[in-house]
Amino acid sequence: ASMGKSKEISQDLRKRIVDLYKSGSSLGAISKRLAVPRSSVQTIVRKYKHHGTTQHH
């Protein structure tokens, strides 16, 4: 995947994406609200789910 097109997403924005996702927002809603491409939201959420889950429900 080339990183040419996509703007770098700041750590702060990533955190907001993850926070919104955790509070139940859909990817589309997060994308609209933060004006981030849906594909970027999806990538960040996927990484979060892959690495960031410390609790098992």
C-alpha positions as CSV (number, residue, x, y, z in Angstrom):
1,A,0.0,0.0,0.0
2,S,1.5,3.3,-1.0
3,M,1.3,6.1,1.5
4,G,1.6,8.8,-1.1
5,K,-2.0,9.9,-1.3
6,S,-3.1,9.8,2.3
7,K,-2.2,12.6,4.7
8,E,-0.5,11.5,7.8
9,I,-3.0,11.2,10.6
10,S,-1.9,12.7,13.9
11,Q,-1.8,10.7,17.1
12,D,-4.4,12.9,18.5
13,L,-6.8,12.2,15.6
14,R,-6.2,8.5,15.9
15,K,-7.1,8.6,19.5
16,R,-10.3,10.4,18.7
17,I,-11.2,7.9,16.0
18,V,-10.6,5.0,18.5
19,D,-12.6,6.8,21.2
20,L,-15.5,7.4,18.9
21,Y,-15.3,3.8,17.7
22,K,-15.3,2.5,21.3
23,S,-18.3,4.6,22.1
24,G,-20.2,2.9,19.3
25,S,-19.9,5.2,16.3
26,S,-19.8,3.5,12.9
27,L,-16.9,4.0,10.6
28,G,-19.0,6.1,8.3
29,A,-20.1,8.4,11.1
30,I,-16.5,8.8,12.4
31,S,-15.3,9.6,8.9
32,K,-17.9,12.3,8.5
33,R,-17.5,13.8,11.9
34,L,-13.7,14.1,11.8
35,A,-13.4,14.6,8.0
36,V,-11.1,11.6,7.6
37,P,-11.4,9.3,4.7
38,R,-13.4,6.1,5.6
39,S,-10.5,4.0,4.4
40,S,-8.2,5.7,6.9
41,V,-10.7,5.3,9.7
42,Q,-11.0,1.6,8.8
43,T,-7.2,1.1,8.9
44,I,-6.9,2.8,12.3
45,V,-9.7,0.9,13.8
46,R,-8.3,-2.4,12.4
47,K,-4.9,-1.6,13.9
48,Y,-6.5,-0.7,17.2
49,K,-8.5,-4.0,17.3
50,H,-5.4,-5.9,16.3
51,H,-3.0,-4.4,18.8
52,G,-4.9,-2.3,21.3
53,T,-7.3,-4.7,22.9
54,T,-6.2,-5.5,26.4
55,Q,-9.5,-6.7,27.7
56,H,-11.4,-9.7,26.6
57,H,-15.1,-9.5,27.1
